[in-house]
Amino acid sequence: MEVGIVGLPNVGKSTLFNAITNAGVLAANYPFATIEPNVGVVPIPDPRLETIQKFIKTQKVVPAVLRIVDIAGIVKGASEGEGLGNKFLSNIREVDAILHVVRCFENTSSLEIAHFEGSVDPIRDIETIETELMLADLQTVEASLQKSERAARGGDKEAIARTSVLKKLSAVLAEGRPARGVIGQLTDPEEIKIARTLGMLSGKKVLYVANVSEEDLGGTGPLASLVRKRAKEEGMEVVPVCAKIESELATLEPAERAELLAAYDMKEPALAVLVRAAYRLLGLQSFYTAGEKEIRAWTIPQGATAPQAAGVIHTDFERGFIRAEIYGVDDLVALGSEKAIREAGKLRVEGKGYVMHDADVCHFLFNV
């Protein structure tokens, strides 16, 4: 799964991408890879891995990772092909969620890059992109609806369900409301399945990234507050990030980075907070396996069962699943070792119906 960084030109989108895909920003010993010019694979900052390592000595630590795409900037008229509109729309269609970067600071000198629109207005910027996504979706829906209606008249059950979904989407989009309002309210399994295949741009989950100034790191200033209000109304989350500081942090050695963080009274780079928020946005969580060879974080969807989690490690583990032995990181901290956890009766034995919890430490037993 992957998230796409979206924003108008000159709001700090690519600056954030370049900083976020620098391994040193997140954790000095974790690798990252750029697999295409605009795609990065970054580690999920996870202090629990370090906690486990204190009690279980290992040869290496492997974090969970997230794919992040730096999507071409959008301008008004992108849905009609203006600027790099077609590229923007095709790239965003492929990602699972959106990190929407919004500029929330004014220029303080003539040396800074001017806003693309000539003035700073985060709500206008949000609405520009949202409108282009909805217009593109409306074109997609209208192009599909007539064909679907013809098939539905012939009694095709899938076409009937598809027509129902398309009509609901058409009505909402025509009113200037995003597709996610409809998709989130669907209850029929067939309609939910169909909605997923339509690739609605405005149906994707959004995390707002408020690019703030050095004087407003908490994102409580007037401009960032407007974004917070908008996000609250939409049921979204906001992460304030100062791209200028994060870019500087990305170039520093660990000791110098620690000094700069302390100077700004920051516990960690804001981008670490952002990556974890993006991970949650996708509905993901981590579980761990721990041993002498490696301690590894594995990624699973929230709600995954123990056999499904085992299958992430190897398909044979899911096929031949017998049971899972599970404990929590807190148990390891309290008792000091897996042996002590077992002796204290804290090692849980879970079967096929167990729904995984975030931060479970697991041993899977299987037979194939």
RASULZI-V685677 format. One line per field, one symbol per residue. ss: DSSP state (a for helix, b for strand, c for the rest). psi: psi as a letter, one per 40 degrees, with the letter a starting at -180 (. if undefined). A space follows every 50 residues. Layout:
BEGIN
ss: ???
psi: ???
END
This chain:
BEGIN
ss: cbbbbbcbccccaaaaaaaaccaaaaccccccbbbbccbbbbbcccaaaa aaaaaccccbbbccbbbbbbcccbcccaaaccccaaaaaaaaaaccbbbb bbbccccccccccccccccccaaaaaaaaaaaaaaaaaaaaaaaaaaaaa aaacccaaaaaaaaaaaaaaaaaacccccaaaacccccaaaaaaaaaccc aaacbbbbbbbccccccccccaaaaaaaaaaaaaccbbbbbcaaaaaaaa cccaaaaaaaaaaccccccaaaaaaaaaaaaccbbbbbbbcccbbbbbbb bcccbaaaaaaaacaaaaacbbbbbbbbaaaaaaaccaaaaaaccccbbb ccccbccccbbbbbbbcc
psi: iiihhiiiifeeddddddddfhddddhdehiiiheidfhihiihhgdddd dddddhhidihhiiihhhhhiiiiihedeeeibfdddddddddeidihhh hhhfiiheieeihiideeihgddddddddddddddddddddddddddddd dddeehddddddddddddddddddefiidddddeehdhddddddddeefh deeiihhhhhhiidefdefeiddddddddddddefiihhhhhdddddddd eiiddddddddddefhdiiddddddddddddefiiiiiihaddihhhihi iheiiddddddddhdddddfhdihhiiiddddddeeiddddddefehhhi adehhiihehhihhhih.
END
